[in-house]
Amino acid sequence: MSTTYRIAIIGCGGIANGKHMPSLSKLDNVEMVAFCDIISEKAQEAAAKFGKGEARVYEDYREVLKDSSIDIVHVCTPNDSHAEITIAALEAGKHVMSEKPMAKTAADARRMVEAAKRTGKKLTVGYNNRFRGDSQHLYKICSEGELGDIYFAKAHAIRRRAVPTWGVFLDEEKQGGGPLIDIGTHALDLTLWMMNNYEPAVVLGTSYHKLSQRENAANAWGPWDPAKFTVEDSAFGMITMKNGATIILESSWALNTLEVDEAKCTLSGTEGGADMKGGLRINGEKHSRLFTTEVELQAGGVAFYDGKAEVASDLEMRLWIQAIENDTDPVVTPEQACVVSEILEAIYESAKTGKAVYFD
């Protein structure tokens, strides 16, 4: 007899409505039975749209965790509360998916890893770009050794003018940073995953507040208020790994450039290279000749399940629930996500001090 998992959604804002709840609603073996938000109207709307049976609505996540019938909690709140809610949920006996980044600080991320180990419950982080069709295919190529030893990579998270002006994105206290921790985290996660390398040695970083102070600036989502723009508008890092590999991480919400790429990576290995610019391309050398192959992906890069097109977020949620059902590791492990947070924090620290940050 198959199990039906009861899920609570904590934080019913944009990411919950745009990814978590729509994709979870497509699964036959889950029920969203609790919805929590400090703005009760948001929780009520989510319950009305996605709730099963007599779904309950809460304003305080602590009340949600008292319900012993809830199996899984999805944490979709601002960055500064990820650790607090996640750890409490794990200690209450729930499996947890937390949105990215894992936490506002590396110390909090490490506390989350420790809590998952201590409680024996599963924890994952919402790095949904791993589940795109191009990412899945490139990961297979890397895993099978087709690129050889990947010793140089670039993690791309560049927007020309796309500053999110809603919610708390511009609030450093709530978020911990700007484009680096918001979209740079996706690019870095992809890159480390492809390289299967989670041992940084030294990090050097810079961050800028150059365009953020402009009045009435051109922006995809309307002009921002410079007085409220307390995070960086761009940040860059160079990471040297313990095996000598180098990663260049670039991130921006606002930058005068035409080279715009987000949640993508470029890889260079001993046997070949790859990039995700304008599609997935593999390059290398055969028979003393250079070659470049453009990989054709079905239906624009979506995955397929039971003959049906499956977008990245659907695949992400399905594999997460399967990891719980089959008692296997999730695709995104907490240990991997923690390293991402540690590197991001090192870039911020280096940018602030002007000095390299060394890992033990």
N, C-alpha and C positions, 0 to 999 in steps of 0.2 A: 504494500500500500504506500503510495507516494505521500510525502510530507508537504503540507502547505505552510509556508513561512509567513509569519505576521511581522509586518514592517512598520516602523515609526519614522516619520520624516520630521527632522528638527531643523527649522529654517525653511520657510515656504516662499522664498523670493525667486529671483531670476533663474539661478542654476537649478533649483529644484523643479521649477515649472518647465524649464527649457530642456532638461536632460533626464534627471532622476525619475520623476513621476511618470512622464509619458512612456519611457522605456520599460520601467517596472510594470506598468499597466498591461503590457503586451505578454507578460509571462503568466502561464497557467497556474504555477505553483506558489505564487505570492499574493498576499493581500495587504494593502496599505490600510492600517486600522487606526493610526494615531497621527495627528498633524499638530505641530507646535511652532508658534512664532510669537515674538513679543508684540507684534501687531495682530491681534486676534482675527481681524477681518481676512488677512491673508491665509491663516490656517483654516478658517471656515470655508473660504472659496476653494482651497485645495481639497478639503474633505468632501465638499459637494461634487467636485469634478472627478476625483480619483479614489475616494474612500469606498471601502467595502462594508456592507451592512451598517451597523450603528457605529461608524467611525467617530472617535473622540477627538476633541479639539482642546489644545492646551496653550497657555502663555508661558509656563515655566517647565523647562525640560526635566527638572527633578521629579515632577509629578508623572511625567511619561515613564521614567525609569522604574517607578514603583510597580508598574504593571508587569507581572511575571509571565504573562502570556505572550509578550512581545519577544520575538527571536532576534530581530535585526534592527539596527538603528542607522539611518543615513544622516550625517551631519553636514548641513548645507548653510552654515552660518559664516559671518566674517572670520578672517584668519585668527584673530586674537582669542576666539573662543573654541577653536578646534580641539585643542588639547584638553581643556577643562571638561567639555562635554563628552569627548571620546573616552577619556579615562574613566569618567563616571559611568558611562554606558558599559564599558568592558567589565568594570567591577560589579555592575548589576547583572552580569551574565549574558550580555548581548554581543552578537557579532557586529562589527562597525565598518561602514564605508564613510570615510571623511573626505570632503572635497579637498582639492589641492589649493595651495601648497599644504603639506602635512600639518604645519604649525607656523605660527608667527616667528618663533625662535627655534634654533637647533636644540636647545636644552629641552624645550617642550616636546619636540619631535622624539628625542631620546626617551623621555618619560612615557610617551605613547607606546614605543617599542617595548619598553620594560613592562608596561601594563598588559600588553597583549601576551607576552611570555608568561607573566605571573598568573593571569587568569585562564590561559589556554583557549581564549576566544580568538576568532579570526579578525584581522584588521587589514584593510586595504585603503588606498588613496586614489582619488578620482582623476588619474592621468589618462583621460579618454583618448588622447591622440595615438596611444599605442594600438588602438583597436581599429584605426583606419585601414583600408585595404592596402595602401602603399606601405604603411608601416609594418603591417603583418607580413607582407611579402619580403620586404627588405630585411626584417628580422630573421626570416627563414634563410635568406641568402647569407647573412652574417653568421648565423648559428652553424651552418653547414661549412663554414670556412672558405667560402668563395672569394672573399676579399683578403684572406690571410690575416696577418697581424695588423689590426687597425691602430696606427700610431699617431694620426693627425685627424682632427675633426673640427667642424664648426657647427655650433648650435644657433639657429636663426630664429629670432623673435622680433622682427622689425616692422613697425607700422610707420607710415609717413605722417599721418595726422588722424589718429583714431584714439583719442583720450576718452575713457569712460567717465562721463560726468555725473552719473547717477550713483545712488547708494553711498558706500564708504570707500570707494576705490581711491580717492585722493587723500584719504585720512591716514597718515602714517601710524598713528596710535592704534587704529583698528586693524590695519592691513600689514604693517611692518615694512612697507615699501611700495614701489610703483610697478613699472613694467617688468622689472627683473623678477620680482616675486610673483607677479600675476601671469605673464606670458613667457618670460624667460624660463620659468620653472618647467613648463611643458617641453620647450626645446632641449633643455639640459637633460630632463628625464629620458626623452627619446634617444639622445646621443649616448648617454651612459648605458642604456638598455641595449642598443645596437652593438656597442663595444664590449658589453658584459664586463665592465670595468668600474668598480666602486671603491677604488683605493686612491684618493687624492693625496698628493704630497705637499704641494704649495700652490697658493692662489694669489693672483695680483689683480686688483680691480679698480675701476673708475666709475663715477656716476656724475650726472649733470642735472642742473636746474636752469638750463639755458632758455628754452622756449616756454617753459611753464609760467613765466612771469609776464607774458604778453597779454594785453587786453584785446578782446574781440578777435581772437585768433581763429583762423580757419580750422575746422575740425568736423569729422564725420558726424559727431553727435552734438554739434553746437558748441559755441564758445564756452570755455571754462572760466571759473572765478580764480584769478591768480592768488587771492588771499587764502583760498581753501586748498590750493594745490601744494600740499606739504610733502609730497613724495617726489622722487626723481622723475624726470621726463625721459631719461635714457641711462643705461648702465652697461658696462662691458667688462668682461673678465677673461683672464688667461689662466687655465688650470693645467698644471703639470701633474700627471699621475705617477704613482710609485714605480710603475714599470717603464717610465720615461715618455709615455704618450702625452700629447698636447691637445687641449681643447680650447677653442676660442668661442666664447659665449657673447652674443650681441643681442641687446634688447632695447626697444624704444616704443613709446606711445606717440612721440612727436619728434621727428628728425627730418632734416632737409636731405632727403635721399629718394631715389627712384627704385632702388633695390629693396623691394618689399617682400619679405617672406616671414611666415609665422608658423611656429610648431613644426619646423623642418630641420634637417641636418644634412651636412656634407661629410662624407667619410673617405679617408685615404688609407689603404692597407698595402701590404707587401705584394698581394696578388691582384689587386684591383681596387676600384673606387666606386662611389655611388653618391648621387645627390637627388634631392626631392624638388628641385626648382622646376616648376612648370610640368611636373610629372616625375616619375621615377626613372632615373637613368643609371646604367651601370657602365663603367669604363674599365679598360685594361689593355692587355697585350696578348696576342696569340700569333704564333707562327711569325714572329719578328715584325708584326704589324699592330698598330694601335687600333682599338675598336671602341665604339660607343653604341650601347643598346638602349633603346627606349622601351620600357616594359609596358605592355598593354594590360590594363586592369579592367576586369569585368564591371560593367555598369558604373563607370566613373570611379572605381576604386572601392565600392562597398563590398562587404563580405556577403556570403550566402549561407543560409541555414535552412535545411529541409526544402531546398529549391526556391526559397524566397530571398529577396534582397534584404540585407540586414545592415543598417547604418551602424557607425562606430558605437554610439551610445547604447544601442540595443545589444550588440555583442558584448560590450563591457558589463552590462547588468546581467546578462544570461550567464557569462562565465563566472561572475562573482557569486551568483546563487549556486551554480554548479560546484564551485570550490567548497562551499558550505555543505552542500548535499553529499559530496564525495569525500569530504575531509581531506582536501588537497590544498596546497598553497595557492593563494590568489595570484593572478597574473602580475599585479603590482604588489610586491611584498613591503611590509612596513620598514624593513631594513634598507631596501633600495630607496624608498621615499625619504628616509631619514638622511641618507648621504646627500641627496639633492638639497635638502634644507641646510645641511652643514656647509655645502659649497656656496650656496646663495648668501648665507650669513657671512662667510669669509670674504666674498666679493664686497659686500657692504662695509665690512670692517676695514678692508684694505683701502677702499675708496675714501673712508673717513680719516684714516691714519696716514695714508700715503706709503704704507709699508706692506710687504708681502706677508701673508698669513701661512704659517707652516703647520701641517698636521703631524701628529705623532706617528 
